[in-house]
Amino acid sequence: MLVTQVMKEFADPNRAAYWCYKWRERGARIGFVPTMGALHDGHLALVRRARAENDYAVVSIFVNPLQFGDARDYDLYPRDFEADAVLLSMEGAALAFTGTLAQFFPDSGGNLAKVALRDPGSAAEGLEGELRPGHFEGVATIVARLFELVRPTRAYFGEKDFQQTRVVLELAKELGGPPITVCPTLRDADGLALSSRNARLSVEQRREALALSRALYAARAAWQRGERDPAALCAVLARVAGDSALRLEYAEVRDPEVWTAERPRGPLARAQALLAAFCGDVRLIDTLRLDAPSE
Ligand code: PAF
């Protein structure tokens, strides 16, 4: 089915929806990667996977104001649609689209307060959901809308936003699809997880940010030595991440298969370590499955 063509770029989600509809009608499989732009290799790996497993990879680029509690964070979020489009085209994406809030949610007339928000479900409880009130309501609302427009065969999300992947899995279950593929976190050679926010780090801050992956690797080493107590694993995370200039927001473990707002009581059979910290005014998150083979 794959037809080689120049990547389409639409600044209107309705045109994207029509393009997807047309190809779906012809039997094409559409792999969908929702993004907020400022693309890095982590996003491009999702696009490669979407392309490999479907006829077309479709990518949305929309810095969704509904999921930012902090207006300054929203304003500072890096944006470069043209550069993103070049990368996506080189990666073989078939379509990249964006739009305005008013285009995505016509009933709102572009007024944030008038967008009807979705309940993001129980996976939104705790950690990010608690520290960033309204964040997952915004994520669930835009992701549901994007699914409605694209109606993908399958959608692809990065594991780095681990709690987000739990929210999206719950959402997709509630909506009756699409199937979701969660792809591994990509890291620079020194361990720093790829993130669009890394672009805002100074050289010194980037060096400090390595305390996150150091802490995750230390927790995994503790797991490999037989540590199964969640409190002890969290203590390792907090000690190593805390031994830096980072301002730690949380150092937690969860059962990766059963999301709970609170830390589970041990001993654990599986463990996902989760960290959030400010590096200067840049908020970073990172995660690692402790019981999985090394990345
Ligand atoms: O992970 C992101 O980039 C965003 O949260 C998403 C899923 C594109 C929704 O805006």
Residues whose N, C-alpha, C, O or C-beta is under 5 A from the ligand:
A	BS01	PAF	P34 T35 M36 F62 N64 V139 I142
